[in-house]
Amino acid sequence: MDEYDEPIHAGFVGGYAREVLDFFRAFLTGGIKDNPHLARAVLTGILRVARESIFSGLNNIGVYSLLRTEFSTCFGFTEPEVLALLTDGDALDRLESVRRAYNGYVFGETVVYNPWSVLSFLASDDRRTRSYWVSTSANELIRDLLVFHALDVEDDIAVLLEGGAIEQRLDENVALDQLPGSPRALFALLVFSGYLRAEATEAGTTHVPSYRLSIPNEEVREVYTSTFRDWMAERLSGQGASSRRLVRALLGGDAATFEEQLRAFVTNVLSYHEARRLGPEEVYHGFVAGLLATLEPDYEVRSNRESGEGRPDVLVRPRQPGKPGVVLEMKVARGGQTLEQALDEGIAQIARRDYTAELRAAGASPVHALAVAFNGKQVAVREAAGISR
């Protein structure tokens, strides 16, 4: 039985999880355990649905997740297999592109390629590395949960989008009812559904070991960028703003318009999550994650990265010289500070620590340096005079 858990995911998204779980509990017991014509059964799926008792009527179940080493070469193409396929398909010159797009999954300790995407690539006439698997997979649950947890995991998502890795403990048994309230359960879902690569970091005796998580390849990365791009666009449109106007103002050094668009974003996010009592830092990190998704791949967006004599809060660096670059220094008005005083502090810090150094060295032109101050839903933006060039 392939993808036994897909109807359960659909029930979770569609609001009929209890009914579908009741059905599968009876179906699996009657169809497998009580079936006198069946000697052995194999079920495949993304998750072992825990705490729902759908397997309570079955005995002696062997469970092998992608974190286990058994069968680790059976669910994707290994490097030698891909080399043989590309050689036979007269496409060995495309090996590096295929690696970037479809390699990087880890089953046990084996790195494998996505088999569907590799075969689809070889079957295409133009041999382009499109998003074959992502465009055909049912990822509504993934997208819904990423959006739901956006302000809980935005810092981690920003690290992942920058090409970095985060560390998380993973439980192989994921309870669906935990997903809305548990970012850790979300990361387990992302790993087991193929949207994150997991590499063990410790071999201790703990029942919930720690793993280093990263985005496996370019094809999967598009899921994160498109999800957070859409999330940011939705937050802006709720106040009559748009991500296009925000980006145009940012890259153009238009402080007044950028302030207007950013205020719309902050107002919508704080209003939408008022009960959670978000602080300015959470809103800021959510903005950075959205900005990462909106400006890639033409720009690199980095937060708290070395430049000059310190770390600017946000650095927008063009991948090609001659395009504009931006430094953002974010300040929260605290201890009775006014927005203007917070802006003064940000402008002084940009100049004192030469935050535009990396952009100048990269050939960005013009370079804009903006200070941003927050006080609740109030936002103010000012460009550092004499720095743009």
Backbone hydrogen bonds, N-H to C=O, Kabsch-Sander energy under -0.5 kcal/mol:
donor,donor_aa,acceptor,acceptor_aa,energy
4,Y,1,M,-0.6
4,Y,44,T,-2.0
6,E,3,E,-1.4
9,H,5,D,-2.2
10,A,6,E,-2.4
11,G,7,P,-2.1
12,F,8,I,-2.1
13,V,9,H,-2.6
14,G,10,A,-2.7
15,G,11,G,-1.0
16,Y,11,G,-2.1
17,A,11,G,-0.7
20,V,16,Y,-2.0
21,L,17,A,-2.4
22,D,18,R,-2.1
23,F,19,E,-2.0
24,F,20,V,-2.3
25,R,21,L,-2.1
26,A,22,D,-1.6
27,F,23,F,-2.9
28,L,24,F,-2.8
29,T,25,R,-1.4
30,G,26,A,-2.6
31,G,27,F,-2.8
32,I,28,L,-1.6
33,K,28,L,-1.1
34,D,29,T,-2.5
35,N,32,I,-0.9
38,L,35,N,-1.4
39,A,37,H,-0.5
44,T,1,M,-2.5
48,R,172,E,-0.7
49,V,47,L,-0.9
50,A,48,R,-0.8
50,A,174,V,-1.7
56,S,53,S,-1.0
58,L,55,F,-2.0
63,V,61,I,-0.6
68,R,65,S,-1.9
72,S,69,T,-1.7
74,C,71,F,-1.9
77,F,113,Y,-1.3
82,V,78,T,-2.2
83,L,79,E,-2.5
84,A,80,P,-2.1
85,L,81,E,-2.3
86,L,82,V,-2.9
87,T,83,L,-2.1
88,D,84,A,-2.5
89,G,85,L,-2.1
90,D,87,T,-1.4
91,A,86,L,-3.3
92,L,86,L,-0.5
94,R,91,A,-2.0
95,L,92,L,-1.6
98,V,94,R,-2.3
99,R,95,L,-2.5
100,R,96,E,-2.3
101,A,97,S,-2.0
102,Y,98,V,-2.8
103,N,99,R,-1.7
105,Y,112,V,-1.6
107,F,105,Y,-0.5
107,F,110,T,-2.8
108,G,66,L,-3.2
108,G,106,V,-0.6
109,E,107,F,-0.7
110,T,107,F,-2.6
112,V,105,Y,-2.8
113,Y,77,F,-3.1
114,N,102,Y,-2.1
118,V,114,N,-2.0
119,L,115,P,-2.4
120,S,116,W,-2.3
121,F,117,S,-2.5
122,L,118,V,-2.3
123,A,119,L,-1.7
124,S,120,S,-0.8
124,S,121,F,-0.9
130,R,128,R,-1.7
132,Y,130,R,-1.6
135,S,131,S,-1.0
136,T,132,Y,-0.6
136,T,133,W,-1.0
137,S,133,W,-1.7
139,N,137,S,-1.0
143,R,139,N,-2.7
144,D,140,E,-2.8
145,L,141,L,-2.2
146,L,142,I,-2.4
147,V,143,R,-2.4
148,F,144,D,-2.3
149,H,145,L,-2.5
150,A,147,V,-1.1
152,D,149,H,-2.1
153,V,149,H,-2.1
154,E,150,A,-0.9
157,I,153,V,-2.9
158,A,154,E,-2.4
159,V,155,D,-1.8
160,L,156,D,-2.4
161,L,157,I,-2.9
162,E,158,A,-1.6
163,G,160,L,-1.6
164,G,159,V,-2.6
166,I,213,L,-2.1
168,Q,211,Y,-2.3
170,L,209,P,-1.8
172,E,170,L,-0.5
174,V,48,R,-1.0
174,V,172,E,-0.8
175,A,173,N,-0.5
176,L,174,V,-0.5
178,Q,175,A,-1.8
179,L,175,A,-0.6
179,L,176,L,-1.1
181,G,178,Q,-0.7
182,S,178,Q,-1.2
182,S,179,L,-0.5
186,L,182,S,-1.8
187,F,183,P,-2.2
188,A,184,R,-1.8
189,L,185,A,-2.2
190,L,186,L,-2.4
191,V,187,F,-2.0
192,F,188,A,-2.7
193,S,189,L,-1.7
194,G,191,V,-1.5
195,Y,190,L,-2.5
196,L,190,L,-1.1
197,R,214,S,-3.5
199,E,212,R,-1.8
201,T,210,S,-2.1
202,E,210,S,-0.7
211,Y,168,Q,-3.0
212,R,199,E,-3.3
213,L,166,I,-3.5
213,L,211,Y,-0.7
214,S,197,R,-1.6
218,E,100,R,-2.8
219,E,101,A,-1.3
221,R,217,N,-1.8
222,E,218,E,-1.2
223,V,220,V,-1.6
224,Y,220,V,-0.9
225,T,221,R,-2.3
226,S,222,E,-2.6
227,T,223,V,-2.1
228,F,224,Y,-2.5
229,R,225,T,-2.1
230,D,226,S,-2.3
231,W,227,T,-2.2
232,M,228,F,-2.2
233,A,229,R,-2.2
234,E,230,D,-2.4
235,R,231,W,-2.2
236,L,232,M,-2.2
237,S,233,A,-2.7
238,G,234,E,-1.4
239,Q,236,L,-1.9
240,G,237,S,-1.7
241,A,236,L,-2.2
246,L,242,S,-2.1
247,V,243,S,-2.6
248,R,244,R,-2.4
249,A,245,R,-2.5
250,L,246,L,-2.4
251,L,247,V,-2.8
252,G,248,R,-1.4
253,G,249,A,-0.5
253,G,250,L,-1.1
254,D,249,A,-2.3
255,A,253,G,-1.4
258,F,254,D,-2.5
259,E,255,A,-2.4
260,E,256,A,-1.9
261,Q,257,T,-2.6
262,L,258,F,-2.8
263,R,259,E,-2.3
264,A,260,E,-1.5
265,F,261,Q,-1.7
266,V,262,L,-2.7
267,T,263,R,-2.8
268,N,264,A,-2.1
269,V,265,F,-2.5
270,L,266,V,-2.6
271,S,267,T,-2.1
272,Y,268,N,-2.6
273,H,269,V,-1.8
274,E,271,S,-1.0
276,R,273,H,-1.6
277,R,274,E,-1.7
278,L,273,H,-0.5
283,V,279,G,-1.5
284,Y,280,P,-2.7
285,H,281,E,-2.6
286,G,282,E,-2.2
287,F,283,V,-2.2
288,V,284,Y,-2.2
289,A,285,H,-2.4
290,G,286,G,-2.1
291,L,287,F,-2.6
292,L,288,V,-2.7
293,A,289,A,-1.8
294,T,290,G,-2.1
295,L,291,L,-2.4
296,E,292,L,-1.7
298,D,295,L,-0.7
299,Y,295,L,-1.4
300,E,317,R,-3.2
301,V,299,Y,-0.5
302,R,300,E,-0.6
302,R,315,L,-2.6
304,N,312,P,-0.9
304,N,313,D,-1.1
305,R,312,P,-0.8
307,S,310,G,-2.9
309,E,353,R,-2.9
310,G,307,S,-1.3
314,V,328,L,-2.1
315,L,302,R,-3.1
316,V,326,V,-3.3
317,R,300,E,-3.0
317,R,315,L,-0.7
319,R,298,D,-2.1
322,G,363,G,-2.9
323,K,320,Q,-1.1
325,G,366,P,-2.2
326,V,316,V,-2.0
327,V,368,H,-2.5
328,L,314,V,-2.7
329,E,370,L,-2.3
330,M,328,L,-0.6
331,K,372,V,-3.2
333,A,331,K,-0.5
333,A,374,F,-2.9
334,R,332,V,-0.7
337,Q,334,R,-1.5
342,A,338,T,-2.1
343,L,339,L,-2.4
344,D,340,E,-2.4
345,E,341,Q,-2.0
346,G,342,A,-2.1
347,I,343,L,-2.8
348,A,344,D,-2.3
349,Q,345,E,-1.9
350,I,346,G,-2.1
351,A,347,I,-2.0
352,R,348,A,-2.8
353,R,349,Q,-2.2
354,D,351,A,-0.7
355,Y,350,I,-1.7
357,A,354,D,-1.6
360,R,356,T,-2.3
361,A,357,A,-2.4
362,A,358,E,-1.7
363,G,360,R,-1.4
364,A,359,L,-2.4
365,S,323,K,-1.9
368,H,325,G,-2.8
370,L,327,V,-3.1
370,L,368,H,-0.5
371,A,382,R,-3.0
372,V,329,E,-2.9
373,A,380,A,-2.9
374,F,331,K,-2.5
375,N,378,Q,-2.2
378,Q,375,N,-2.0
380,A,373,A,-2.1
382,R,371,A,-2.2
384,A,369,A,-3.2
385,A,383,E,-0.5
387,I,384,A,-1.3
388,S,384,A,-0.7
389,R,367,V,-0.6
